[in-house]
Amino acid sequence: MERQRPRIGGVLYRASAYAVLAFVLAPLAVIVWVAFFANPIIGFPPTGYTLRWFARAWASEDFRSGFLLSVQLGIAAAAISLLLGVPASIAIARHDFPGREAINTLLMAPLVVPGIVGGAALFIGYLAFELATGIQIAGNLAGLLIAHTLLAIPWTVRLVTAALLRVDASIIEAAVNLGASPFVAFRRVTLPAIRPGLVAAVMLSFVISFIDLEKSLFLVGPGRTTLQIAIMNYLEWNLDPTIAAVAAVQIAIIGLALLAADRAVGLTRII
Amino acid sequence: MAGVTLQNVTKHYGTSAVVNDVSLQIAPGEFAVFLGPSGCGKTTTLRMIAGFVAPTSGSIRLGARDVTAAPPHRRNTGLVFQNYALFPHMTVAANVAFGLEMRNCPKPEIVERVKAALLRVRLEAFAERMPRQLSGGQQQRVALARALVIEPDVLLLDEPLSNLDTKLRSEMREEIRALQQSLKLTTILVTHDQEEALAVGDRLVVMNQGRIEQIGTPANIFEMPRSRFVADFTGVANLLAGRGASGGRFVLAGGETVRQADAVAGTEAVLALRPERAELLAAASGRHANELPARVVTATYLGTVSDYRVELASGTRLACRQTNEPGGGAARFAPGEAVWIGWSETAARLVAPE
């Protein structure tokens, strides 16, 4: 009997796919592993295992307040970007008007500007605004929130627009024909149809905001740092597994958010 | 029950008129069919009646009510879409109930009426299914039930049968006709299929390039097309230009003189002759007012009938459809064969040249 040669190709293909996956996941796995090491300075091999780095991370005022601020920012940025992004997406997906492409490009712009440049630009802008009006936004929560909303908006618009474009326009017309006002038709027909896209947008917005470092660098104020900046500050002087414990928690949170987003809508189909 | 009145309705997109000065009255309970090729303005006209397209000028009335400026959700029309447009996240029952909820119908009444509507389209067993679990024909019937349950002033059907296969299409056609008859509902159906139009309509409105070409009963449109376009669109394959002569004669462009009852001396016209109204003969018989010698160019056997193309001495070509004899086998005449083509002086009709 002849051997089935094509199977070798299949095995190789699968092996290389797993190799790439392992390559991507290995650093994450190592970080989580190191978080449990008893070694006082990160190093191999582990001298034992402990949970004390997690306790220590939580005990640290910097990490705790950074974590809470990041969570608040992420939630608020996701909510605001949804409030602004959904109407924008409707305009882009449903209406043809002069300047539509320009607005679409503008809303995507935060994606192409390097975070550090965007952060610096915002900082300078805030200062100019403060000089002109006397209202301070640099270094306080409002300034941070604006920056994080800008981070989230391109993703929200992208995801919600894609979801809207997949909704058959005739089902909305059908609802209107049956007596639904445009608003009721949106609530009863469009909204349920795009709900997965909205969930994905919220989750992704939260993640993008939560992991941001560069944009926030210029905008945090004294006693008000995000988790990423707290991590960076800590790393300047320390190299113990506390940092790995913080990272492990963060990986878990982001992993759950992405998983939820993927459950809601095949994320890979949109991005 | 309301009729529909269109008065000088025009729709421009930029500089092009998609619908051009259409005036039309549809009586209460009448089944009207807008028939025409794609881009003739039939769907745009339907959408103007539903309120999804605003006319550039003209007015639209449903019964005595002028709805020209009314938003679509206040018009009380029942629109059935080509792709059914069922709400994918709602059950069949919820789809049908939607219009009643919008009308703030009390809950028990909704339940009753949804049940009755589903019974009417024989889908009572499918109430709790989701639309994606239904076949195309079943989805179409849900769409119909959903449009009918709100008791619309007018039922609008936008190419409702074009996504169904041939057998289902003729079944649905009869079902729609029967429903319309039993409810005495003013109905407008849009189609490009002349057979569908003839089968369901009380009155056909043939449209071309945004204008009404002809309005009439199916038999009227079929037998007495007024223009070359209507004749062509309703399947008249032979359109022969020529000029009327005295004594009920008509001279074809190729030089042949034929007898034609409605010929007017000196008037340019087009002779419209349906292929099935001409007869192929092996030899001159004298049974027809017109019998011309010809040669068979092509012969196509189609089972019940055979289609022939023949050429007259002048080079004019004619299509001719003959019913095949039972057990007769292949086409009766072969390409190259010399034959006679005959038709009576009333078999053809003269229409205006373009």
Interface residues (C-beta under 8 A of the other chain):
Chain A: D168 S170 I171 E173 A174 A175 V176 N177 L178 G179 A180 S181 P182 V184 A185 R188 V189 P192 A193
Chain B: A50 F52 P71 P72 H73 R74 N76 T77 G78 L79 F81 N83 A85 L86 F87 P88 H89 F98 G99 M102 R103 R146 A147 I150
